[in-house]
Amino acid sequence: MMSHDNDHMPMAMDNNTMDCMTMHMAFFWSKDVVMLFNGWPKEELGMYILALAIVFFLAVMVEFLSAVKPESNPIIGGLKHALLYGLRMAFLYLLMLCVMSYNVGVFVFVVAGHFVGCFIVKYRVISKAVSKSRTDLV
């Protein structure tokens, strides 16, 4: 049987922060998690729920940013595509850092956000294609 006594390790902090913070090395489920910023989402249930909503929204936005429509002007289209790609990558890296907190709730909400976002984007694309093919037949 494996021991999970060493699934987290203490991290030294300076005098302005906590004396010791636990960095988990395996998935855990708790509202007491630190994501992106020290002390956020604090240790309050409401802040944890807000953090889960934010990572869900960011994951949905990543999927929406992947559906870029081409422009007629190649310079403007290329700049628009590059800008949206950069924003998408920034969101993805933030989400990756959130998931690296090893909190199960954060992981589940990020995956659910990607799922919902992908479904909405693909549903819209398929719906437009089906309605276009129906009008072409008439």
Disulfide bonds with the S-S distance in Angstrom:
none
